Amino acid sequence: MTISISDRLAEVRQRIIDAAARAGRDPDDVTLVVVTKTWPAEVVVAAYEAGARHFGENRAEELAGKRPDVEAVLGPGNGITWHLIGDLQSRKTTVAADHADQFHALDRMKIARRLSQRLEETDKNLPVFLEVNISGELSKAGFDCRQWEDDEGQRNEFLEAASSIQQLPGLVPTGLMTMAPWTADESILRDVFRRTSQLSTWLNESLPTASWSSLSMGMTDDFEIAVEEGATHVRIGRAILGPRR
């Protein structure tokens, strides 16, 4: 029997509700971002018709091509929020600024400045998450925060970057994003997510002039743990759409 996108979406939402209940949280505080990278516009439309309203793309150019195709079917006032969730090359900042509604992977000052320049030109604001590398994996992007609790220099460097970013025109601080190790014990996953949540708390206390409370963390294989540890945005593709094309 073929399982529909609607059925898979309902199942994931129930798993979010259950995880939130275990943590004593309101499940409405968790935004489900359906990751549609490599999937065509008709799949986005199908997920939309099943009730999804937040969609995530890894590449700015794919978002730029797919968004108008979806709007051609659903209309520009469709209520979709488009999340750019992948690392961004400096030469793609204009595309990202023009087409993304939120950006989850701001990982260096060069990108922040280039985004801000374009946003100022177009009189647009873009909510951004700062991507942080908590696990210490060399394959992971993000501001180096692997020893933030014990390394004052690392804390100060990150605080300086966050302070600079919140002052750039057009960039609206939203929170932090992280990725846990692909294959790890639950205790390791939980530690990465918990430490990211604690970093968010510290950053809010250190820079109270902006909000850093949102936490983009958790994907198909670990989103329930992420919700239990405070995730406000989970990025899920395979569990809803099936294996990626």
N, C-alpha and C positions, 0 to 999 in steps of 0.2 A: 504493500500500500504506500502510495506517495504521500508524504507529509507536506502540507501546504505552508507557504510563508506565514499565513495567518495563524496556523496552529503553532508553528515554531515561535512566532512572536509572542503569542499568548503564554506559551510554556516559559520562555525567558522572563517575561514580566512576572509570572507567578514565582519563579525562583528568586527574583529581586525582592518581591514582597516577603517571601519566607526568610531570606537573608536579613532584610531590614528588621523583621520581627525578632529574630534571634539577637540582634544588637540593640533592640529597643528604639529603633529609628522609624521615622515616617517614610514609607516607600515613595511618597510623592516628592521627597527631597532628592531622589535619584533620577537623573536624566539618562534615558537609554538612547545612545547614538548608534544607529544601524550603519555599519561600515559597508559601503557599497563599492569600494575600490575594485576595478576591473569588471564590474557588472554594468550592463547597458542601462540606458534610461528606463526601458520598460520594466526592469526589475525594481528600480526606485519607485516607479508608479505603482507597481503591485504592492510593495511594502507600504506605500502611502495609503493605498486603498484598504490595507489591513489595519491602519491606524497609526503607523509610524510618522513622526514629524521632524525628527532629528536624524540627519544623515552625515556620515563621515567619509571624507576622501583623503587619500595619502598624498596625492600629487596635485599641485596647483593647476597644471595644465589639463588634467583629467576633469577636475572640478569645473574649470572654465568652459570645457566642451560639453559637459553633461548637464550643467545647470540650465542653460537655455533650452536644451532638448526636453527636459522635464517641464520647464515653464511653458513650452509650446503646447504641452498636453494639459497641464493642470492650471495654467494661468500664472502670472507673476505674483498674484496675491494668494498663494496657496498655503501660507503658514509654515512652510519648511524653513528650518534653520540648518544652514550648511556649515559643517565643522571641517576645517582643514586640520588633520591630525598627524600628518607625517612631517619629517624634517624638511626644511625649506632651503633651497639654494638661493644665494643672493641675487642671481639673475632672474629668479622667478618671483621676487617680492612684489612687483607691480601686479602680476597676475593674481597673486594671493590677496593683496589689498583690495583689488577690484571685485573679487568674486566670493571670498569667504565671509561668513557671518561671525565665526569665531575661529581662533587659531590656537591649537593645543600644544604646539611644539616650538615655542620661542626659546632658543638655546644659546644665543650669543648676541652681543651688543651690535655687531655689524648688521644683522638681520633686523634688529629692533629699529635702528636708525633709518634703514632703507624703507621699511614698512611705514614708519612715521612720516617720512618725506612724502611718500605717495598718498597717504591718508590725508595729510594736510593739503595736498594739491586738490584732492577730490572732496574735501570737507566731510570726511567720513570717520566714524569711530569703529575700532575693532577690539572686542574683548579678547584678551590673550591669557594663556596659561604659560608659566615658565616651566620648561622641561628640566627636571632635575635627575641626575644620575645618583641614586641612593645605593644601588647594588654594587657599584664599583666595576662592573663589567666593561671591558674596553670596547665591546661591540655596541654599547649603549651610548646614545647622544645625551646632551643635557649639561647643565651647570654641575660641576663636580661638588657633590654634597655627601660623598660616601662616608666622611668622618666629621660631619658638621657639628655633632654634639661635643666632640672633644678637641677639634682643631679650630682655635680662635681665628687664625688667618683665613681658613676656608669659609667660616661664617661671615667674616667681615667682607671678604671678596664677593660673596653672594649677596650680602646686604647692599653693598655699593651698587652692584648691577641692578638689583631690584629697585633701588631708590632712583637710579638714573632712568630706568624704563618707565617708571610711573610718572616721570616728568616730561616724557616725550609726547608731543601732540598726536592725538588720534589713537593712542594705545590705552586701552582700559584694563587695568589689572583685574584678573578674575580669580587666579589661584595657581595651583601647581599641577603638573602632569608628570607621571613616572611610568616606567615599564619594569615589571619584575622579571627575573630570569625565566627563560622559556621552560626549562625543566628544573624544577626545584621542589623540595619538600614543602609541605604546607607551612611549617614553622618559618622557613626562609621567606616565602611569599608574604606571610602575615607580618614578618618583621619589616620588610621593605615598605609595605603599605602603612604600617603603624608609624614608622619613622618619618614617612612623608607627611602624614597627618600632623605629627608633632612639629615638623619643620614649618608647616603652614601656620600652626598656632604661634610659634616663635616669631615668624615673619609678621603676622598681624600685630603682635605686641610691639615689635621693633619699628614697624612702619604703619602706625594706625591711621595715616592719612589716606590709605587705599585698602581695598578688600582683597585678601588673598585666601579666602575661605573655601573656594571651590577646589575639588580634588578630582582630576581626571585620571583614573587608574582602574585597571581591571579589564580583561578581555574574555574571550570565550572560555578559556580554560581556568580562569581564576577570578571571575567577576564577583562570585558570591563571597569569597574571602575579602575582596576589596570593599564590597558594600559593608560587610561586618566591621571593617576597619575605617569606615568613614567616607568612602567614595561618593561623590555627588554626580559624577559622569562616568558611565561605563561604555566602552567602545567594543561593540559586538557585531561580528560579521558571520562567521561560519555557523554558529548555533542557530541563526535565523535564516540565512540564505543558502546554507549548504557549503560544500567545498568550493573554494575560490576558483574562478575560471583562469 
